[in-house]
Amino acid sequence: MKLGEPILKILNKSYPPLEMVEIKFKRYDLRFKTNEGGLPVLLFIGQKDEHGVIKGERFARRLKIQEDGQVLKDHWDHKGKST
């Protein structure tokens, strides 16, 4: 599974640092954890069950930033199913 451009557009925004953020996007539930800079680094995408757990896919972000703020690496790795 690959992340589409509309979802990447959501994930490239800044959010409150070190928090879990939940967003509904079309038919998907998104839950992601942000780093100290407010950028999403861990993503769960799928359907939320009756207990609030997202059943679907899990992604982790490879983000490498130089000291001057220049981004060296920025891509999402598919880590498999989330339960």
N, C-alpha and C positions, 0 to 999 in steps of 0.2 A: 504494500500500500504506500502511496506517495501522498504528501500533503499538497492540496491544490492552492492555486494563487490566492483565492479569497480567504482561505484559512491562514496562509502565510502573511497576508496583509494584517490580520488581527494579531498574529504573533510577533510582528515587527514593531508593535507599539510598546510604550513604556507603561508599567502598572506600578502599584505600591510595592516597595521592596519586601522580600522575604515573606510573601503571602501566597495562599492558594486562592486563585480567582476562578469563578465559574461563569460561563457564558453559554447561552443557547444560540446556536448558529444553524439555521434551516432545520434539518431533522436531527442534528447532532447536538449532544451535550459536550461541552469542552470544559475541562478542569486543568489548570496549569499552575505550577509553582514558579515563582519569580526568584531571581538572584538578588544580591544586595544592590544592584544597579536598576532593578525593576524590570529586567528583561525576562520573558518566559524561558525556562530551561528544561522543564519536564512537563509533558503533555499527555493527558488521557482524553481520548475522543471515542464517542460511541453513544449508547443509550443508557440513561440513568435508571436503575431498578428501584423497587419500592423502599430499599434501605439507603438510597442515595449514592450507591456505588456505581461507577461507570463501567459498563461491560463493553469492551471494544478493543481498541488498539492503544499501545503506549509508545511514545516517542521521547527521545532525549536530544537535547541540543548540544552540539559541539561549538563552543564559542570561545575564541581565543582573541584577546584584545591586547595590543601593545600598551606600554605605559603612556604614550602620547594620545591614546584613544582610538588609534587606527585599528580596524577589524582585520585580523589575519585569516581566521577561519570562522565560518558561520553556516552550519548546515544541520539538518535534523536527521537523526538515525532512528529507523524503525526498530523497536526492541521486542516486538511480539504482542501477544494478547494481554489485555488487562482484565482482571477479574475482581 
